[in-house]
Amino acid sequence: MKNLSVNDFDSEISSGTVLVDFWAAWCGPCKMLAPILEQLDRENTGVKICKVNVDESPELAKRFGIMSIPTLLLFKDGNLADKSVGLLDLESLKEFVL
């Protein structure tokens, strides 16, 4: 999983299906979601998973109106396709991205 910044965000989401996790180190539910995202990444679903630390890239959080974390944004070929706020289990996460 790649950590994105404002400098590489647009190029990384420009093609294919990309799931972006907006998170912070101090966020308990974010810590609980991390191993679930890692499991999904290991399953090679064809979805690229990236992360944005809202404390390190507040301009991206503002750009997408992130008010609560964790927030997952699903992009398809650079276009925002869906949004999920809060903790998801693996099955719910699979349903969200596929």
C-alpha positions in Angstrom: 0.0 0.0 0.0 1.3 3.4 -1.0 1.1 6.5 1.2 0.0 9.4 -1.0 0.7 13.1 -0.7 -0.8 16.1 -2.5 2.1 15.8 -5.0 1.3 12.3 -6.2 -2.4 11.8 -5.4 -3.9 12.7 -8.8 -1.4 10.6 -10.8 -1.9 7.5 -8.5 -5.7 7.5 -8.8 -5.8 8.3 -12.5 -6.3 4.8 -13.9 -7.9 1.6 -12.7 -9.8 1.1 -9.4 -8.1 2.7 -6.5 -9.2 2.6 -2.9 -7.9 5.5 -0.8 -7.9 5.2 3.0 -8.0 8.6 4.8 -6.6 7.9 8.3 -4.5 9.2 11.2 -2.1 7.6 13.7 -4.2 8.6 16.7 -7.5 7.1 15.3 -8.5 3.8 16.9 -10.9 2.6 14.2 -8.2 3.5 11.6 -5.8 1.1 13.4 -8.5 -1.6 13.4 -9.1 -1.1 9.6 -5.4 -1.3 8.7 -5.0 -5.1 8.9 -8.3 -5.6 7.0 -7.0 -3.4 4.2 -3.7 -5.4 4.2 -5.7 -8.6 3.9 -7.6 -7.2 0.9 -4.4 -6.1 -0.6 -2.9 -9.6 -0.2 -5.9 -11.1 -2.0 -5.0 -9.4 -5.2 -8.5 -8.2 -6.1 -7.1 -5.9 -8.8 -7.9 -2.9 -6.6 -4.9 -0.6 -5.8 -5.0 0.5 -2.1 -3.5 3.7 -1.0 -3.4 5.7 2.2 -3.6 9.4 3.0 -2.6 10.5 6.5 -4.9 13.4 7.2 -2.4 15.0 9.6 0.3 15.0 7.0 -1.9 16.0 4.0 -4.7 18.1 5.4 -5.2 19.7 2.0 -6.4 16.4 0.5 -8.7 15.8 3.4 -10.2 19.3 2.8 -10.4 18.7 -0.9 -12.6 15.7 -0.4 -14.6 17.0 2.6 -13.3 14.4 5.0 -15.0 15.1 8.3 -14.5 11.7 10.0 -12.0 9.0 9.8 -11.5 6.4 8.6 -13.0 7.4 5.3 -12.6 5.2 2.2 -12.9 6.8 -1.2 -13.2 4.5 -4.2 -11.9 5.9 -7.5 -12.4 4.4 -10.9 -10.2 5.8 -13.6 -9.7 9.0 -11.7 -13.3 9.6 -10.9 -14.8 9.3 -7.4 -17.2 6.4 -7.5 -18.1 5.8 -3.9 -17.4 6.8 -0.3 -17.6 4.9 3.0 -17.1 6.4 6.5 -16.2 4.2 9.4 -14.9 0.7 10.1 -15.7 -2.1 7.7 -15.1 -5.8 8.1 -13.4 -7.7 5.3 -16.7 -8.9 3.6 -18.2 -5.4 3.7 -15.0 -4.0 2.3 -15.0 -6.5 -0.6 -18.6 -5.6 -1.4 -17.7 -1.9 -1.4 -14.8 -2.2 -3.8 -16.0 -4.9 -6.1 
